[in-house]
Amino acid sequence: MEVVIDSCVISSANDQKPYDIHSSNSRQVLNVILENKHIIAVSAPILTEYGCIQTRYGIIWLAIMRRKKRMRRIDNVADDNLRDYLRKCTKEKYHVSQYQNIFRKIEEDIHLLETALKSQHLIISNEKNCRDKIRVVVANNASSKQLEKLRKLVWIRPIENYDITDVIILIKKGYIIKLHQNFRLILN
């Protein structure tokens, strides 16, 4: 299985905070990905973010993934048509005074979407702003053929208040893509 992992998950998987639920959930997910030989899809913007990771656990985890050749580099992920269409839909949905701030939140993590669209459609990120804003735009444009590809994405937040064990079992078995309809975190 191939997955896009946001740097915020790797950074929050801090082994210095063993009892913190956010840290613990993120660490569990990363350990399962490593143990089950899954591959992480990375693009230039994601690699840039990974370069800023400062936690000991995160640095070691990334080094192991690189050494085991479990990173697949995807070049040219930027999708200007998608960005332009999302900008247009955001402008139509929100008041002009809100539009720029909302689209900025989408733009901050749009590279995750673009990379996932060229991978197996799975994003693991603790980020909520981008996901929620895109969810609204996609729901508001339900009949849009251009946004149809975004409906295939699964966005998992390890820090959500659900049983991380369910997510881990699905990731271990590589079933997450097949069962994404059951997740309340899916974009559509």
Helices and strands as residue ranges (DSSP letters): E 2-5, H 7-12, H 21-35, E 39-42, H 44-50, H 56-67, E 71-73, H 80-93, H 96-108, H 110-117, E 122-124, H 129-140, G 148-152, E 154-156, H 164-173, G 180-182
